[in-house]
Amino acid sequence: MQIRLGGRADVPVILAFGDEAVAWMNARGNTQQWGTEPWSEGNGDREADFLKRADSGGMRILEDEDGTPLGAMVITEERQPYVPDAEERELYVNFLITSRKHVGRGLGRVLIERAEQEAAERGIDLMRVDCWAGGGGSLVRAYEGYGFTRVQEFTVQTRRGEWPGMLLALRLSESDPKD
């Protein structure tokens, strides 16, 4: 696997990953996290958001050896507007998604490890991420499995209603060294 810098040309791939995720979540009764509408259909706001994220320089695309996209991440030194400021420089995981077609390969972990590497290269000790905290908290537990710890619950008002979230943090100086 390889991770490369993403750009505007990768936005359709990310929207397709979103389509897979929405269908998978909806089939399991989760319509709150990302709604019910496919990302690639009728949501110009989402496409515009990802074009902006592509321009940030923080988009990373995980690919198989043959160039097949497997996942995507956006990391920046800017937090989401609905979480409190950090009191120090941080690397924020603004977005993380992997293809449902390639579940079970540890793709999320590969992307988080890349974020950790980039934070270390920049001299940043603090990484933060937020995620949907509904549905029994399975996504929160997934980030805890990557070494993040819970910081604060929050609620975001969306056009579909309230979105329960969790802010998590990982301190590189306190994480276990990689083998």
Backbone torsions as a table, in degrees:
resi	resn	phi	psi	omega
1	MET	NA	153.6	178.1
2	GLN	-140.4	153.2	177.1
3	ILE	-121.3	129.6	-179.2
4	ARG	-126.9	163.9	174.6
5	LEU	-65.1	133.1	178.3
6	GLY	-95.9	164.3	179.5
7	GLY	-151.2	-169.7	-177.0
8	ARG	-56.9	-34.7	-179.3
9	ALA	-66.0	-16.0	-179.6
10	ASP	-89.7	-8.7	-177.7
11	VAL	-58.1	-43.1	177.4
12	PRO	-59.9	-33.2	177.7
13	VAL	-66.2	-43.8	179.3
14	ILE	-64.9	-41.0	177.3
15	LEU	-62.3	-37.6	177.3
16	ALA	-66.1	-40.6	174.9
17	PHE	-59.8	-40.8	177.9
18	GLY	-63.0	-40.9	176.6
19	ASP	-58.3	-45.1	178.9
20	GLU	-60.8	-45.4	-177.1
21	ALA	-65.5	-44.1	179.8
22	VAL	-61.5	-45.9	179.2
23	ALA	-61.0	-43.6	-179.7
24	TRP	-64.1	-47.1	-179.9
25	MET	-64.7	-44.2	-179.1
26	ASN	-61.8	-37.7	179.0
27	ALA	-63.6	-21.7	179.0
28	ARG	-102.0	10.0	176.3
29	GLY	90.0	1.4	179.4
30	ASN	-91.6	102.4	175.8
31	THR	-111.9	-1.0	-176.2
32	GLN	-86.6	-37.0	-172.3
33	GLN	-62.8	-57.2	-178.0
34	TRP	-125.6	17.7	176.5
35	GLY	76.9	-158.1	-176.2
36	THR	-121.5	-9.6	-175.7
37	GLU	-87.2	130.0	175.5
38	PRO	-56.2	141.8	-178.1
39	TRP	-64.3	-31.0	-174.8
40	SER	-83.3	-5.0	-176.7
41	GLU	-119.8	120.5	168.3
42	GLY	67.8	17.4	179.2
43	ASN	-128.0	74.7	-179.6
44	GLY	-61.0	-26.8	178.0
45	ASP	-62.9	-41.7	-179.1
46	ARG	-66.2	-43.6	178.2
47	GLU	-61.9	-43.9	179.0
48	ALA	-61.8	-39.1	178.7
49	ASP	-61.8	-43.9	-178.9
50	PHE	-72.9	-30.1	173.4
51	LEU	-63.6	-41.4	176.9
52	LYS	-63.9	-42.9	178.3
53	ARG	-63.1	-37.9	178.2
54	ALA	-62.0	-37.5	-179.7
55	ASP	-72.4	-14.4	-177.3
56	SER	-71.8	-18.7	-176.0
57	GLY	84.7	-2.8	-176.8
58	GLY	-98.8	1.7	-178.3
59	MET	-78.1	132.1	176.8
60	ARG	-124.7	138.6	179.8
61	ILE	-118.5	125.0	176.5
62	LEU	-92.3	128.3	-178.9
63	GLU	-128.7	153.4	170.8
64	ASP	-73.4	170.9	-179.6
65	GLU	-57.2	-29.0	-178.7
66	ASP	-89.9	5.6	178.3
67	GLY	90.6	3.9	177.6
68	THR	-69.9	123.5	178.2
69	PRO	-65.7	134.2	-179.0
70	LEU	-116.2	-27.5	-177.3
71	GLY	-170.9	172.5	-179.2
72	ALA	-148.9	153.6	179.2
73	MET	-147.6	149.1	171.7
74	VAL	-125.3	121.8	177.7
75	ILE	-122.1	138.4	177.7
76	THR	-147.1	172.9	173.9
77	GLU	-94.7	18.1	177.4
78	GLU	-118.1	131.4	179.8
79	ARG	-79.9	169.4	171.5
80	GLN	-70.8	147.4	-175.6
81	PRO	-67.2	-16.7	-176.6
82	TYR	-94.8	7.3	175.4
83	VAL	-117.5	154.2	-178.1
84	PRO	-68.1	154.6	175.7
85	ASP	-61.1	149.6	168.9
86	ALA	-84.8	154.5	-179.9
87	GLU	-88.8	11.5	-179.4
88	GLU	-153.2	171.8	176.4
89	ARG	-63.8	141.9	-178.3
90	GLU	-143.5	159.8	167.7
91	LEU	-109.1	121.7	-174.6
92	TYR	-106.9	128.2	173.8
93	VAL	-83.6	98.8	-176.1
94	ASN	-79.8	-20.9	-177.6
95	PHE	-164.1	140.7	176.6
96	LEU	-149.3	129.0	177.2
97	ILE	-150.6	146.6	173.9
98	THR	-129.4	156.8	-179.2
99	SER	-68.5	131.8	175.3
100	ARG	-65.2	-20.2	179.1
101	LYS	-71.5	-14.6	-175.3
102	HIS	-125.6	34.4	-179.6
103	VAL	-63.9	146.9	174.6
104	GLY	90.6	7.6	-178.5
105	ARG	-103.6	3.6	179.5
106	GLY	73.3	28.9	-174.8
107	LEU	-66.4	-40.9	178.0
108	GLY	-60.1	-42.8	178.8
109	ARG	-62.4	-41.6	178.7
110	VAL	-59.0	-45.0	-179.8
111	LEU	-66.7	-42.7	178.7
112	ILE	-64.1	-40.0	177.5
113	GLU	-62.5	-35.5	175.2
114	ARG	-64.4	-41.4	177.8
115	ALA	-62.0	-42.6	177.6
116	GLU	-59.8	-43.9	179.4
117	GLN	-60.7	-45.3	-179.3
118	GLU	-67.6	-36.8	176.7
119	ALA	-61.9	-46.4	179.9
120	ALA	-61.3	-42.3	178.8
121	GLU	-61.7	-30.0	179.8
122	ARG	-88.6	-2.8	-177.8
123	GLY	75.2	27.2	-179.4
124	ILE	-102.8	129.2	-179.4
125	ASP	-94.2	-25.4	-173.8
126	LEU	-105.9	126.8	170.1
127	MET	-116.5	140.3	174.6
128	ARG	-132.2	157.9	178.3
129	VAL	-151.7	151.9	170.6
130	ASP	-125.1	157.6	179.9
131	CYS	-153.5	167.8	175.9
132	TRP	-67.2	130.7	-176.5
133	ALA	-106.6	5.3	178.7
134	GLY	-78.7	-171.7	175.7
135	GLY	62.3	31.2	178.7
136	GLY	85.6	0.0	174.9
137	GLY	80.2	19.9	-177.4
138	SER	-63.6	-34.0	178.4
139	LEU	-70.0	-38.5	175.6
140	VAL	-59.5	-45.8	179.6
141	ARG	-64.0	-33.2	177.2
142	ALA	-62.4	-45.8	178.0
143	TYR	-66.1	-35.0	175.1
144	GLU	-62.5	-34.9	176.4
145	GLY	-65.0	-23.0	175.9
146	TYR	-85.9	-3.0	178.2
147	GLY	107.5	-1.5	178.2
148	PHE	-77.2	153.1	174.6
149	THR	-122.0	151.7	-178.7
150	ARG	-67.8	137.8	178.6
151	VAL	-114.3	-51.5	-172.8
152	GLN	-162.5	137.2	171.0
153	GLU	-82.2	153.3	176.1
154	PHE	-153.9	167.7	176.6
155	THR	-130.3	134.6	177.3
156	VAL	-113.8	134.4	174.9
157	GLN	-85.2	124.6	177.1
158	THR	-119.4	174.3	178.6
159	ARG	-67.3	-17.0	177.9
160	ARG	-96.5	-0.8	-178.5
161	GLY	123.7	-156.6	-178.4
162	GLU	-83.2	142.1	179.4
163	TRP	-120.5	109.8	-179.4
164	PRO	-77.9	129.2	-177.8
165	GLY	-127.2	167.2	176.4
166	MET	-135.8	130.7	172.5
167	LEU	-93.4	131.7	179.5
168	LEU	-127.3	157.1	-179.2
169	ALA	-137.3	153.0	175.0
170	LEU	-136.3	126.8	178.1
171	ARG	-103.4	117.5	-176.7
172	LEU	-59.6	-36.1	-178.7
173	SER	-68.6	-14.3	-179.3
174	GLU	-111.0	-2.2	-177.1
175	SER	-86.0	158.1	179.2
176	ASP	-69.8	136.2	176.5
177	PRO	-64.9	146.7	179.5
178	LYS	-77.3	144.8	178.0
179	ASP	-70.1	NA	NA
